[in-house]
Amino acid sequence: MNAKDLAIAKRNAKKIGVEVKPSTRKNKKLDVFRKGVKLASIGDTRYNHYHSYIRTKGKEFADKRRRLYKIRHNKTRGKKDSPSYFSDKILWD
């Protein structure tokens, strides 16, 4: 994850009351913390996310990918404080 995407992720994380740092887990993008306690590791480094799609393919393509992501993860992304919830709010908003 590049510095610009990390800054966007940190801004999105702040909106929901958590902090993010680059992940220590293999193949994960970010670790999510609240009050210093690790809650989840999110984002697979082998796949893109909304802001990387905007940067590489353009906003129209990124919006289409975001819509499909949200459809695909509809059942799990609504469960507050789950990895899917954090990924949705931090990487795809």
N, C-alpha and C positions, 0 to 999 in steps of 0.2 A: 504494500500500500504506500503510495507516494505521500509526500508531506502535505500537499494541498488536500488530498482526500482525507488524510488523518485530521487535519484542521476542521474539515466539514463534519467528520464523524464526532469529534470532540464537541463541536457546537450542538449537534443533534443530541448527543448524550446528555449535555448539560440541561437541555429542555426537559428531559424526563428524570432528572435528578441522579444521574450516575456519571461515572468517569470511565474513560477508556484509555488503554495503553496497548502498544503492539503486543501481540500474543506471544507467550512462551511455548505454546503447544504447536507441534508440527502441523502444517497445513491449515492453520487458523490465522485470521487477520488481526482480530482484536480480543483482548480480555476486558470484561466489563466489571467494574467495582462500584460498590456503594459503601461509603464510610470505611474504606480500606479493605473490605471483605469482597473477595472475588465471587461473582455471581454466575458468570458464564464465559465461555469462549465462543466467539461468533465469526461467521464469514469464512468461507473456504478460499485459500489463496489460489486455488486452481480455477476459480470462477470469478467473473467480474461482478460489480455491484453498480447501482444506479449512477453514481458520479463518475466512475471509470467509463461507463458506456457513454455518458454525455461527452466526456473528453475525447474518446476515441471514435465514436460512431455518430455523434450528434444527438440533440435533444429528442427529436422525433423517434429515433430508434430506441433511445433510453426509456422514453415514456411507454413504448410498446413492451419492452422487457420488464419494466416495473409492473405494468398491468398483469402480465402473465405470471410474474413472481407472486403477486398478491393473490391471484386466483389459486395458484398451486399450493400456497401455504395458508389458505384461508382458515382452516380448522385450528392450526397451532399458533398462529401469530397473535391471536386475541387473548391468549392466556398470559396475564401480566407476570412479568419477571421470568418468563421462560426464555431460553436462547432464541427461539423463533421471534418472540416479541421484541427482544433487543435488536435482532438483525433487521427486522422490519422498520423499527423506529430510527435506527442509527444508520444503516447502510442503504435503505431503500426510500427514505423520505427526503 
